[in-house]
Amino acid sequence: MTDYRFSVIVPSSQMTHDETLDATDALGNAGCTDASIRGHVDGMELLFERSSESLQAAISSAIRDVESAGYRVSKIELEREAIPG
């Protein structure tokens, strides 16, 4: 397995501290324990470092987990060095 780094962007308005804690709990319960949450110009950014057989499988499983927590994914962002050579 390889670790892949990517960001999942979830559209949202600015969240209060309590809303951020609720989002963290919901995402963790949905399997997103390998992601960190931070603000993004488009809403909420989940920074993943996910182990998987392929980049596509890592991203697909992250999207599935985020959506099972009740959030909508608007886009995925990659950095060049995030993809193993």
PyMOL Python script that loads the backbone (N, CA, C, O; Angstrom):
from pymol import cmd

cmd.read_pdbstr("""\
ATOM      1  N   MET A   1       0.840  -1.179   0.000  1.00  0.00           N
ATOM      2  CA  MET A   1       0.000   0.000   0.000  1.00  0.00           C
ATOM      3  C   MET A   1       0.884   1.241   0.000  1.00  0.00           C
ATOM      4  O   MET A   1       1.992   1.248   0.537  1.00  0.00           O
ATOM      5  N   THR A   2       0.364   2.265  -0.608  1.00  0.00           N
ATOM      6  CA  THR A   2       1.061   3.544  -0.706  1.00  0.00           C
ATOM      7  C   THR A   2       0.227   4.615  -0.033  1.00  0.00           C
ATOM      8  O   THR A   2      -1.002   4.570  -0.077  1.00  0.00           O
ATOM      9  N   ASP A   3       0.892   5.584   0.594  1.00  0.00           N
ATOM     10  CA  ASP A   3       0.183   6.726   1.169  1.00  0.00           C
ATOM     11  C   ASP A   3       0.037   7.803   0.115  1.00  0.00           C
ATOM     12  O   ASP A   3       1.013   8.186  -0.530  1.00  0.00           O
ATOM     13  N   TYR A   4      -1.181   8.294  -0.061  1.00  0.00           N
ATOM     14  CA  TYR A   4      -1.480   9.355  -1.017  1.00  0.00           C
ATOM     15  C   TYR A   4      -1.971  10.570  -0.259  1.00  0.00           C
ATOM     16  O   TYR A   4      -2.760  10.450   0.678  1.00  0.00           O
ATOM     17  N   ARG A   5      -1.498  11.754  -0.669  1.00  0.00           N
ATOM     18  CA  ARG A   5      -1.903  13.014  -0.052  1.00  0.00           C
ATOM     19  C   ARG A   5      -2.723  13.826  -1.047  1.00  0.00           C
ATOM     20  O   ARG A   5      -2.315  14.034  -2.190  1.00  0.00           O
ATOM     21  N   PHE A   6      -3.881  14.277  -0.591  1.00  0.00           N
ATOM     22  CA  PHE A   6      -4.770  15.067  -1.437  1.00  0.00           C
ATOM     23  C   PHE A   6      -5.746  15.805  -0.531  1.00  0.00           C
ATOM     24  O   PHE A   6      -5.882  15.491   0.651  1.00  0.00           O
ATOM     25  N   SER A   7      -6.413  16.783  -1.105  1.00  0.00           N
ATOM     26  CA  SER A   7      -7.410  17.562  -0.364  1.00  0.00           C
ATOM     27  C   SER A   7      -8.787  17.349  -0.961  1.00  0.00           C
ATOM     28  O   SER A   7      -8.958  17.303  -2.179  1.00  0.00           O
ATOM     29  N   VAL A   8      -9.759  17.220  -0.083  1.00  0.00           N
ATOM     30  CA  VAL A   8     -11.158  17.137  -0.470  1.00  0.00           C
ATOM     31  C   VAL A   8     -11.802  18.440  -0.031  1.00  0.00           C
ATOM     32  O   VAL A   8     -11.723  18.810   1.140  1.00  0.00           O
ATOM     33  N   ILE A   9     -12.433  19.132  -0.955  1.00  0.00           N
ATOM     34  CA  ILE A   9     -13.059  20.419  -0.661  1.00  0.00           C
ATOM     35  C   ILE A   9     -14.568  20.211  -0.510  1.00  0.00           C
ATOM     36  O   ILE A   9     -15.229  19.617  -1.362  1.00  0.00           O
ATOM     37  N   VAL A  10     -15.082  20.724   0.605  1.00  0.00           N
ATOM     38  CA  VAL A  10     -16.505  20.635   0.926  1.00  0.00           C
ATOM     39  C   VAL A  10     -17.043  22.057   1.033  1.00  0.00           C
ATOM     40  O   VAL A  10     -16.574  22.827   1.871  1.00  0.00           O
ATOM     41  N   PRO A  11     -18.018  22.419   0.201  1.00  0.00           N
ATOM     42  CA  PRO A  11     -18.568  23.773   0.295  1.00  0.00           C
ATOM     43  C   PRO A  11     -19.302  23.965   1.620  1.00  0.00           C
ATOM     44  O   PRO A  11     -20.086  23.113   2.038  1.00  0.00           O
ATOM     45  N   SER A  12     -19.040  25.080   2.263  1.00  0.00           N
ATOM     46  CA  SER A  12     -19.749  25.409   3.502  1.00  0.00           C
ATOM     47  C   SER A  12     -19.542  26.886   3.804  1.00  0.00           C
ATOM     48  O   SER A  12     -18.611  27.521   3.308  1.00  0.00           O
ATOM     49  N   SER A  13     -20.429  27.407   4.627  1.00  0.00           N
ATOM     50  CA  SER A  13     -20.247  28.774   5.103  1.00  0.00           C
ATOM     51  C   SER A  13     -19.267  28.727   6.272  1.00  0.00           C
ATOM     52  O   SER A  13     -18.899  27.647   6.734  1.00  0.00           O
ATOM     53  N   GLN A  14     -18.855  29.873   6.740  1.00  0.00           N
ATOM     54  CA  GLN A  14     -17.940  29.923   7.869  1.00  0.00           C
ATOM     55  C   GLN A  14     -18.595  29.225   9.059  1.00  0.00           C
ATOM     56  O   GLN A  14     -19.765  29.459   9.362  1.00  0.00           O
ATOM     57  N   MET A  15     -17.829  28.368   9.726  1.00  0.00           N
ATOM     58  CA  MET A  15     -18.381  27.567  10.812  1.00  0.00           C
ATOM     59  C   MET A  15     -17.947  28.113  12.169  1.00  0.00           C
ATOM     60  O   MET A  15     -16.850  28.650  12.319  1.00  0.00           O
ATOM     61  N   THR A  16     -18.830  27.964  13.152  1.00  0.00           N
ATOM     62  CA  THR A  16     -18.476  28.321  14.520  1.00  0.00           C
ATOM     63  C   THR A  16     -17.578  27.230  15.095  1.00  0.00           C
ATOM     64  O   THR A  16     -17.389  26.178  14.484  1.00  0.00           O
ATOM     65  N   HIS A  17     -17.038  27.492  16.261  1.00  0.00           N
ATOM     66  CA  HIS A  17     -16.184  26.499  16.920  1.00  0.00           C
ATOM     67  C   HIS A  17     -16.961  25.201  17.158  1.00  0.00           C
ATOM     68  O   HIS A  17     -16.452  24.113  16.891  1.00  0.00           O
ATOM     69  N   ASP A  18     -18.186  25.319  17.659  1.00  0.00           N
ATOM     70  CA  ASP A  18     -19.005  24.131  17.925  1.00  0.00           C
ATOM     71  C   ASP A  18     -19.349  23.382  16.641  1.00  0.00           C
ATOM     72  O   ASP A  18     -19.354  22.151  16.628  1.00  0.00           O
ATOM     73  N   GLU A  19     -19.636  24.106  15.565  1.00  0.00           N
ATOM     74  CA  GLU A  19     -19.918  23.462  14.276  1.00  0.00           C
ATOM     75  C   GLU A  19     -18.686  22.722  13.757  1.00  0.00           C
ATOM     76  O   GLU A  19     -18.806  21.644  13.175  1.00  0.00           O
ATOM     77  N   THR A  20     -17.507  23.298  13.967  1.00  0.00           N
ATOM     78  CA  THR A  20     -16.257  22.635  13.558  1.00  0.00           C
ATOM     79  C   THR A  20     -16.055  21.356  14.353  1.00  0.00           C
ATOM     80  O   THR A  20     -15.656  20.337  13.790  1.00  0.00           O
ATOM     81  N   LEU A  21     -16.324  21.392  15.648  1.00  0.00           N
ATOM     82  CA  LEU A  21     -16.201  20.186  16.476  1.00  0.00           C
ATOM     83  C   LEU A  21     -17.204  19.126  16.039  1.00  0.00           C
ATOM     84  O   LEU A  21     -16.870  17.943  15.990  1.00  0.00           O
ATOM     85  N   ASP A  22     -18.432  19.539  15.722  1.00  0.00           N
ATOM     86  CA  ASP A  22     -19.448  18.595  15.238  1.00  0.00           C
ATOM     87  C   ASP A  22     -19.015  17.962  13.910  1.00  0.00           C
ATOM     88  O   ASP A  22     -19.186  16.761  13.705  1.00  0.00           O
ATOM     89  N   ALA A  23     -18.452  18.783  13.008  1.00  0.00           N
ATOM     90  CA  ALA A  23     -17.977  18.272  11.715  1.00  0.00           C
ATOM     91  C   ALA A  23     -16.838  17.283  11.930  1.00  0.00           C
ATOM     92  O   ALA A  23     -16.791  16.237  11.282  1.00  0.00           O
ATOM     93  N   THR A  24     -15.928  17.608  12.829  1.00  0.00           N
ATOM     94  CA  THR A  24     -14.802  16.719  13.125  1.00  0.00           C
ATOM     95  C   THR A  24     -15.307  15.369  13.637  1.00  0.00           C
ATOM     96  O   THR A  24     -14.827  14.319  13.211  1.00  0.00           O
ATOM     97  N   ASP A  25     -16.279  15.402  14.553  1.00  0.00           N
ATOM     98  CA  ASP A  25     -16.844  14.155  15.079  1.00  0.00           C
ATOM     99  C   ASP A  25     -17.531  13.349  13.979  1.00  0.00           C
ATOM    100  O   ASP A  25     -17.313  12.143  13.865  1.00  0.00           O
ATOM    101  N   ALA A  26     -18.353  14.004  13.176  1.00  0.00           N
ATOM    102  CA  ALA A  26     -19.085  13.312  12.106  1.00  0.00           C
ATOM    103  C   ALA A  26     -18.130  12.693  11.098  1.00  0.00           C
ATOM    104  O   ALA A  26     -18.315  11.549  10.681  1.00  0.00           O
ATOM    105  N   LEU A  27     -17.115  13.444  10.708  1.00  0.00           N
ATOM    106  CA  LEU A  27     -16.153  12.933   9.732  1.00  0.00           C
ATOM    107  C   LEU A  27     -15.319  11.795  10.317  1.00  0.00           C
ATOM    108  O   LEU A  27     -15.047  10.807   9.634  1.00  0.00           O
ATOM    109  N   GLY A  28     -14.919  11.932  11.568  1.00  0.00           N
ATOM    110  CA  GLY A  28     -14.164  10.856  12.217  1.00  0.00           C
ATOM    111  C   GLY A  28     -14.975   9.582  12.320  1.00  0.00           C
ATOM    112  O   GLY A  28     -14.466   8.490  12.066  1.00  0.00           O
ATOM    113  N   ASN A  29     -16.241   9.720  12.693  1.00  0.00           N
ATOM    114  CA  ASN A  29     -17.130   8.555  12.793  1.00  0.00           C
ATOM    115  C   ASN A  29     -17.371   7.902  11.436  1.00  0.00           C
ATOM    116  O   ASN A  29     -17.691   6.716  11.368  1.00  0.00           O
ATOM    117  N   ALA A  30     -17.218   8.673  10.350  1.00  0.00           N
ATOM    118  CA  ALA A  30     -17.426   8.148   8.992  1.00  0.00           C
ATOM    119  C   ALA A  30     -16.150   7.543   8.404  1.00  0.00           C
ATOM    120  O   ALA A  30     -16.163   7.043   7.279  1.00  0.00           O
ATOM    121  N   GLY A  31     -15.047   7.586   9.160  1.00  0.00           N
ATOM    122  CA  GLY A  31     -13.813   6.964   8.677  1.00  0.00           C
ATOM    123  C   GLY A  31     -12.748   7.926   8.198  1.00  0.00           C
ATOM    124  O   GLY A  31     -11.747   7.502   7.621  1.00  0.00           O
ATOM    125  N   CYS A  32     -12.946   9.216   8.429  1.00  0.00           N
ATOM    126  CA  CYS A  32     -11.983  10.215   7.957  1.00  0.00           C
ATOM    127  C   CYS A  32     -10.948  10.565   9.034  1.00  0.00           C
ATOM    128  O   CYS A  32     -10.567  11.726   9.176  1.00  0.00           O
ATOM    129  N   THR A  33     -10.503   9.571   9.781  1.00  0.00           N
ATOM    130  CA  THR A  33      -9.521   9.819  10.837  1.00  0.00           C
ATOM    131  C   THR A  33      -8.130  10.102  10.279  1.00  0.00           C
ATOM    132  O   THR A  33      -7.227  10.477  11.026  1.00  0.00           O
ATOM    133  N   ASP A  34      -7.956   9.926   8.987  1.00  0.00           N
ATOM    134  CA  ASP A  34      -6.676  10.207   8.333  1.00  0.00           C
ATOM    135  C   ASP A  34      -6.697  11.563   7.625  1.00  0.00           C
ATOM    136  O   ASP A  34      -5.913  11.803   6.706  1.00  0.00           O
ATOM    137  N   ALA A  35      -7.601  12.449   8.060  1.00  0.00           N
ATOM    138  CA  ALA A  35      -7.717  13.781   7.457  1.00  0.00           C
ATOM    139  C   ALA A  35      -7.654  14.851   8.532  1.00  0.00           C
ATOM    140  O   ALA A  35      -8.079  14.645   9.669  1.00  0.00           O
ATOM    141  N   SER A  36      -7.112  16.002   8.144  1.00  0.00           N
ATOM    142  CA  SER A  36      -7.114  17.199   8.986  1.00  0.00           C
ATOM    143  C   SER A  36      -8.040  18.214   8.344  1.00  0.00           C
ATOM    144  O   SER A  36      -8.127  18.301   7.119  1.00  0.00           O
ATOM    145  N   ILE A  37      -8.727  18.979   9.173  1.00  0.00           N
ATOM    146  CA  ILE A  37      -9.670  19.978   8.665  1.00  0.00           C
ATOM    147  C   ILE A  37      -9.057  21.365   8.775  1.00  0.00           C
ATOM    148  O   ILE A  37      -8.435  21.714   9.779  1.00  0.00           O
ATOM    149  N   ARG A  38      -9.250  22.153   7.708  1.00  0.00           N
ATOM    150  CA  ARG A  38      -8.879  23.565   7.767  1.00  0.00           C
ATOM    151  C   ARG A  38      -9.802  24.353   6.850  1.00  0.00           C
ATOM    152  O   ARG A  38     -10.513  23.792   6.016  1.00  0.00           O
ATOM    153  N   GLY A  39      -9.769  25.658   7.028  1.00  0.00           N
ATOM    154  CA  GLY A  39     -10.592  26.522   6.188  1.00  0.00           C
ATOM    155  C   GLY A  39     -10.059  26.584   4.769  1.00  0.00           C
ATOM    156  O   GLY A  39      -8.873  26.363   4.523  1.00  0.00           O
ATOM    157  N   HIS A  40     -10.939  26.884   3.856  1.00  0.00           N
ATOM    158  CA  HIS A  40     -10.605  26.993   2.438  1.00  0.00           C
ATOM    159  C   HIS A  40     -11.486  28.091   1.863  1.00  0.00           C
ATOM    160  O   HIS A  40     -12.578  28.339   2.376  1.00  0.00           O
ATOM    161  N   VAL A  41     -11.034  28.743   0.822  1.00  0.00           N
ATOM    162  CA  VAL A  41     -11.814  29.816   0.212  1.00  0.00           C
ATOM    163  C   VAL A  41     -13.197  29.328  -0.217  1.00  0.00           C
ATOM    164  O   VAL A  41     -14.145  30.114  -0.240  1.00  0.00           O
ATOM    165  N   ASP A  42     -13.326  28.049  -0.555  1.00  0.00           N
ATOM    166  CA  ASP A  42     -14.606  27.484  -0.989  1.00  0.00           C
ATOM    167  C   ASP A  42     -15.382  26.811   0.141  1.00  0.00           C
ATOM    168  O   ASP A  42     -16.475  26.296  -0.095  1.00  0.00           O
ATOM    169  N   GLY A  43     -14.848  26.803   1.359  1.00  0.00           N
ATOM    170  CA  GLY A  43     -15.549  26.173   2.475  1.00  0.00           C
ATOM    171  C   GLY A  43     -14.605  25.486   3.434  1.00  0.00           C
ATOM    172  O   GLY A  43     -13.842  26.134   4.150  1.00  0.00           O
ATOM    173  N   MET A  44     -14.666  24.154   3.441  1.00  0.00           N
ATOM    174  CA  MET A  44     -13.864  23.343   4.349  1.00  0.00           C
ATOM    175  C   MET A  44     -12.936  22.456   3.516  1.00  0.00           C
ATOM    176  O   MET A  44     -13.359  21.848   2.533  1.00  0.00           O
ATOM    177  N   GLU A  45     -11.678  22.394   3.921  1.00  0.00           N
ATOM    178  CA  GLU A  45     -10.706  21.549   3.235  1.00  0.00           C
ATOM    179  C   GLU A  45     -10.319  20.412   4.160  1.00  0.00           C
ATOM    180  O   GLU A  45      -9.948  20.636   5.312  1.00  0.00           O
ATOM    181  N   LEU A  46     -10.406  19.188   3.651  1.00  0.00           N
ATOM    182  CA  LEU A  46      -9.978  18.003   4.388  1.00  0.00           C
ATOM    183  C   LEU A  46      -8.681  17.521   3.762  1.00  0.00           C
ATOM    184  O   LEU A  46      -8.665  17.083   2.612  1.00  0.00           O
ATOM    185  N   LEU A  47      -7.600  17.602   4.517  1.00  0.00           N
ATOM    186  CA  LEU A  47      -6.288  17.191   4.026  1.00  0.00           C
ATOM    187  C   LEU A  47      -6.087  15.717   4.375  1.00  0.00           C
ATOM    188  O   LEU A  47      -5.876  15.372   5.538  1.00  0.00           O
ATOM    189  N   PHE A  48      -6.153  14.866   3.381  1.00  0.00           N
ATOM    190  CA  PHE A  48      -6.035  13.421   3.588  1.00  0.00           C
ATOM    191  C   PHE A  48      -4.621  12.938   3.349  1.00  0.00           C
ATOM    192  O   PHE A  48      -3.904  13.455   2.492  1.00  0.00           O
ATOM    193  N   GLU A  49      -4.233  11.937   4.124  1.00  0.00           N
ATOM    194  CA  GLU A  49      -3.067  11.099   3.839  1.00  0.00           C
ATOM    195  C   GLU A  49      -3.581   9.676   4.013  1.00  0.00           C
ATOM    196  O   GLU A  49      -3.608   9.130   5.116  1.00  0.00           O
ATOM    197  N   ARG A  50      -3.990   9.091   2.877  1.00  0.00           N
ATOM    198  CA  ARG A  50      -4.704   7.820   2.901  1.00  0.00           C
ATOM    199  C   ARG A  50      -3.898   6.730   2.229  1.00  0.00           C
ATOM    200  O   ARG A  50      -3.380   6.918   1.128  1.00  0.00           O
ATOM    201  N   SER A  51      -3.792   5.585   2.892  1.00  0.00           N
ATOM    202  CA  SER A  51      -3.120   4.412   2.330  1.00  0.00           C
ATOM    203  C   SER A  51      -4.089   3.650   1.459  1.00  0.00           C
ATOM    204  O   SER A  51      -5.232   3.399   1.840  1.00  0.00           O
ATOM    205  N   SER A  52      -3.607   3.281   0.264  1.00  0.00           N
ATOM    206  CA  SER A  52      -4.459   2.539  -0.660  1.00  0.00           C
ATOM    207  C   SER A  52      -3.602   1.903  -1.738  1.00  0.00           C
ATOM    208  O   SER A  52      -2.406   2.173  -1.848  1.00  0.00           O
ATOM    209  N   GLU A  53      -4.236   1.057  -2.527  1.00  0.00           N
ATOM    210  CA  GLU A  53      -3.551   0.397  -3.645  1.00  0.00           C
ATOM    211  C   GLU A  53      -3.292   1.361  -4.806  1.00  0.00           C
ATOM    212  O   GLU A  53      -2.360   1.161  -5.585  1.00  0.00           O
ATOM    213  N   SER A  54      -4.120   2.407  -4.920  1.00  0.00           N
ATOM    214  CA  SER A  54      -3.963   3.367  -6.008  1.00  0.00           C
ATOM    215  C   SER A  54      -4.497   4.724  -5.570  1.00  0.00           C
ATOM    216  O   SER A  54      -5.258   4.824  -4.608  1.00  0.00           O
ATOM    217  N   LEU A  55      -4.088   5.766  -6.286  1.00  0.00           N
ATOM    218  CA  LEU A  55      -4.588   7.104  -6.004  1.00  0.00           C
ATOM    219  C   LEU A  55      -6.100   7.155  -6.209  1.00  0.00           C
ATOM    220  O   LEU A  55      -6.818   7.746  -5.402  1.00  0.00           O
ATOM    221  N   GLN A  56      -6.576   6.546  -7.270  1.00  0.00           N
ATOM    222  CA  GLN A  56      -8.002   6.545  -7.558  1.00  0.00           C
ATOM    223  C   GLN A  56      -8.788   5.879  -6.425  1.00  0.00           C
ATOM    224  O   GLN A  56      -9.838   6.384  -6.026  1.00  0.00           O
ATOM    225  N   ALA A  57      -8.296   4.762  -5.908  1.00  0.00           N
ATOM    226  CA  ALA A  57      -8.981   4.072  -4.814  1.00  0.00           C
ATOM    227  C   ALA A  57      -8.961   4.918  -3.540  1.00  0.00           C
ATOM    228  O   ALA A  57      -9.946   4.947  -2.803  1.00  0.00           O
ATOM    229  N   ALA A  58      -7.849   5.606  -3.276  1.00  0.00           N
ATOM    230  CA  ALA A  58      -7.750   6.464  -2.090  1.00  0.00           C
ATOM    231  C   ALA A  58      -8.751   7.601  -2.168  1.00  0.00           C
ATOM    232  O   ALA A  58      -9.457   7.878  -1.198  1.00  0.00           O
ATOM    233  N   ILE A  59      -8.817   8.261  -3.313  1.00  0.00           N
ATOM    234  CA  ILE A  59      -9.745   9.382  -3.485  1.00  0.00           C
ATOM    235  C   ILE A  59     -11.195   8.903  -3.435  1.00  0.00           C
ATOM    236  O   ILE A  59     -12.034   9.532  -2.789  1.00  0.00           O
ATOM    237  N   SER A  60     -11.490   7.807  -4.106  1.00  0.00           N
ATOM    238  CA  SER A  60     -12.866   7.278  -4.114  1.00  0.00           C
ATOM    239  C   SER A  60     -13.337   6.936  -2.712  1.00  0.00           C
ATOM    240  O   SER A  60     -14.472   7.240  -2.345  1.00  0.00           O
ATOM    241  N   SER A  61     -12.472   6.305  -1.923  1.00  0.00           N
ATOM    242  CA  SER A  61     -12.880   5.932  -0.565  1.00  0.00           C
ATOM    243  C   SER A  61     -13.030   7.167   0.315  1.00  0.00           C
ATOM    244  O   SER A  61     -13.906   7.199   1.180  1.00  0.00           O
ATOM    245  N   ALA A  62     -12.198   8.180   0.115  1.00  0.00           N
ATOM    246  CA  ALA A  62     -12.327   9.424   0.888  1.00  0.00           C
ATOM    247  C   ALA A  62     -13.638  10.128   0.557  1.00  0.00           C
ATOM    248  O   ALA A  62     -14.339  10.590   1.457  1.00  0.00           O
ATOM    249  N   ILE A  63     -13.969  10.210  -0.712  1.00  0.00           N
ATOM    250  CA  ILE A  63     -15.238  10.835  -1.124  1.00  0.00           C
ATOM    251  C   ILE A  63     -16.407  10.081  -0.503  1.00  0.00           C
ATOM    252  O   ILE A  63     -17.332  10.691   0.033  1.00  0.00           O
ATOM    253  N   ARG A  64     -16.364   8.773  -0.575  1.00  0.00           N
ATOM    254  CA  ARG A  64     -17.438   7.945  -0.010  1.00  0.00           C
ATOM    255  C   ARG A  64     -17.582   8.207   1.499  1.00  0.00           C
ATOM    256  O   ARG A  64     -18.697   8.331   2.004  1.00  0.00           O
ATOM    257  N   ASP A  65     -16.453   8.289   2.211  1.00  0.00           N
ATOM    258  CA  ASP A  65     -16.493   8.538   3.656  1.00  0.00           C
ATOM    259  C   ASP A  65     -17.043   9.929   3.971  1.00  0.00           C
ATOM    260  O   ASP A  65     -17.879  10.083   4.861  1.00  0.00           O
ATOM    261  N   VAL A  66     -16.572  10.940   3.239  1.00  0.00           N
ATOM    262  CA  VAL A  66     -17.037  12.310   3.471  1.00  0.00           C
ATOM    263  C   VAL A  66     -18.538  12.412   3.210  1.00  0.00           C
ATOM    264  O   VAL A  66     -19.263  13.026   3.992  1.00  0.00           O
ATOM    265  N   GLU A  67     -19.003  11.817   2.123  1.00  0.00           N
ATOM    266  CA  GLU A  67     -20.424  11.873   1.797  1.00  0.00           C
ATOM    267  C   GLU A  67     -21.267  11.081   2.787  1.00  0.00           C
ATOM    268  O   GLU A  67     -22.415  11.444   3.044  1.00  0.00           O
ATOM    269  N   SER A  68     -20.717  10.004   3.350  1.00  0.00           N
ATOM    270  CA  SER A  68     -21.478   9.242   4.346  1.00  0.00           C
ATOM    271  C   SER A  68     -21.614  10.023   5.651  1.00  0.00           C
ATOM    272  O   SER A  68     -22.487   9.723   6.466  1.00  0.00           O
ATOM    273  N   ALA A  69     -20.748  11.031   5.856  1.00  0.00           N
ATOM    274  CA  ALA A  69     -20.854  11.909   7.029  1.00  0.00           C
ATOM    275  C   ALA A  69     -21.878  13.016   6.792  1.00  0.00           C
ATOM    276  O   ALA A  69     -22.157  13.807   7.693  1.00  0.00           O
ATOM    277  N   GLY A  70     -22.440  13.074   5.578  1.00  0.00           N
ATOM    278  CA  GLY A  70     -23.476  14.060   5.281  1.00  0.00           C
ATOM    279  C   GLY A  70     -22.988  15.303   4.561  1.00  0.00           C
ATOM    280  O   GLY A  70     -23.718  16.291   4.478  1.00  0.00           O
ATOM    281  N   TYR A  71     -21.776  15.277   4.041  1.00  0.00           N
ATOM    282  CA  TYR A  71     -21.217  16.439   3.340  1.00  0.00           C
ATOM    283  C   TYR A  71     -21.138  16.161   1.844  1.00  0.00           C
ATOM    284  O   TYR A  71     -21.078  15.008   1.417  1.00  0.00           O
ATOM    285  N   ARG A  72     -21.138  17.230   1.056  1.00  0.00           N
ATOM    286  CA  ARG A  72     -21.033  17.127  -0.401  1.00  0.00           C
ATOM    287  C   ARG A  72     -19.625  17.553  -0.809  1.00  0.00           C
ATOM    288  O   ARG A  72     -19.147  18.608  -0.393  1.00  0.00           O
ATOM    289  N   VAL A  73     -18.973  16.743  -1.613  1.00  0.00           N
ATOM    290  CA  VAL A  73     -17.628  17.052  -2.110  1.00  0.00           C
ATOM    291  C   VAL A  73     -17.767  17.870  -3.381  1.00  0.00           C
ATOM    292  O   VAL A  73     -18.475  17.474  -4.307  1.00  0.00           O
ATOM    293  N   SER A  74     -17.080  19.029  -3.426  1.00  0.00           N
ATOM    294  CA  SER A  74     -17.150  19.856  -4.631  1.00  0.00           C
ATOM    295  C   SER A  74     -15.940  19.663  -5.533  1.00  0.00           C
ATOM    296  O   SER A  74     -16.043  19.808  -6.752  1.00  0.00           O
ATOM    297  N   LYS A  75     -14.794  19.338  -4.941  1.00  0.00           N
ATOM    298  CA  LYS A  75     -13.612  19.085  -5.777  1.00  0.00           C
ATOM    299  C   LYS A  75     -12.509  18.431  -4.966  1.00  0.00           C
ATOM    300  O   LYS A  75     -12.533  18.405  -3.736  1.00  0.00           O
ATOM    301  N   ILE A  76     -11.541  17.902  -5.704  1.00  0.00           N
ATOM    302  CA  ILE A  76     -10.342  17.285  -5.144  1.00  0.00           C
ATOM    303  C   ILE A  76      -9.156  18.100  -5.627  1.00  0.00           C
ATOM    304  O   ILE A  76      -9.104  18.494  -6.792  1.00  0.00           O
ATOM    305  N   GLU A  77      -8.202  18.355  -4.739  1.00  0.00           N
ATOM    306  CA  GLU A  77      -6.992  19.077  -5.118  1.00  0.00           C
ATOM    307  C   GLU A  77      -5.778  18.217  -4.808  1.00  0.00           C
ATOM    308  O   GLU A  77      -5.694  17.593  -3.750  1.00  0.00           O
ATOM    309  N   LEU A  78      -4.836  18.195  -5.749  1.00  0.00           N
ATOM    310  CA  LEU A  78      -3.586  17.438  -5.603  1.00  0.00           C
ATOM    311  C   LEU A  78      -2.416  18.392  -5.752  1.00  0.00           C
ATOM    312  O   LEU A  78      -2.489  19.386  -6.474  1.00  0.00           O
ATOM    313  N   GLU A  79      -1.330  18.069  -5.051  1.00  0.00           N
ATOM    314  CA  GLU A  79      -0.064  18.749  -5.289  1.00  0.00           C
ATOM    315  C   GLU A  79       0.825  17.779  -6.036  1.00  0.00           C
ATOM    316  O   GLU A  79       0.729  16.566  -5.851  1.00  0.00           O
ATOM    317  N   ARG A  80       1.677  18.304  -6.866  1.00  0.00           N
ATOM    318  CA  ARG A  80       2.527  17.448  -7.708  1.00  0.00           C
ATOM    319  C   ARG A  80       3.296  16.420  -6.874  1.00  0.00           C
ATOM    320  O   ARG A  80       3.366  15.251  -7.255  1.00  0.00           O
ATOM    321  N   GLU A  81       3.867  16.834  -5.749  1.00  0.00           N
ATOM    322  CA  GLU A  81       4.668  15.907  -4.948  1.00  0.00           C
ATOM    323  C   GLU A  81       3.813  14.909  -4.172  1.00  0.00           C
ATOM    324  O   GLU A  81       4.352  14.001  -3.540  1.00  0.00           O
ATOM    325  N   ALA A  82       2.506  15.062  -4.209  1.00  0.00           N
ATOM    326  CA  ALA A  82       1.616  14.144  -3.506  1.00  0.00           C
ATOM    327  C   ALA A  82       1.487  12.811  -4.240  1.00  0.00           C
ATOM    328  O   ALA A  82       1.041  11.825  -3.654  1.00  0.00           O
ATOM    329  N   ILE A  83       1.867  12.773  -5.501  1.00  0.00           N
ATOM    330  CA  ILE A  83       1.726  11.564  -6.314  1.00  0.00           C
ATOM    331  C   ILE A  83       3.080  10.881  -6.392  1.00  0.00           C
ATOM    332  O   ILE A  83       4.025  11.432  -6.956  1.00  0.00           O
ATOM    333  N   PRO A  84       3.182   9.657  -5.815  1.00  0.00           N
ATOM    334  CA  PRO A  84       4.467   8.962  -5.832  1.00  0.00           C
ATOM    335  C   PRO A  84       4.923   8.665  -7.267  1.00  0.00           C
ATOM    336  O   PRO A  84       4.111   8.367  -8.142  1.00  0.00           O
ATOM    337  N   GLY A  85       6.207   8.752  -7.480  1.00  0.00           N
ATOM    338  CA  GLY A  85       6.737   8.526  -8.821  1.00  0.00           C
ATOM    339  C   GLY A  85       7.185   7.145  -9.091  1.00  0.00           C
ATOM    340  O   GLY A  85       7.648   6.851 -10.193  1.00  0.00           O
TER     341      GLY A  85
END
""", "prot")
cmd.dss("prot")
cmd.show_as("cartoon", "prot")
cmd.util.cbc("prot")
cmd.orient("prot")
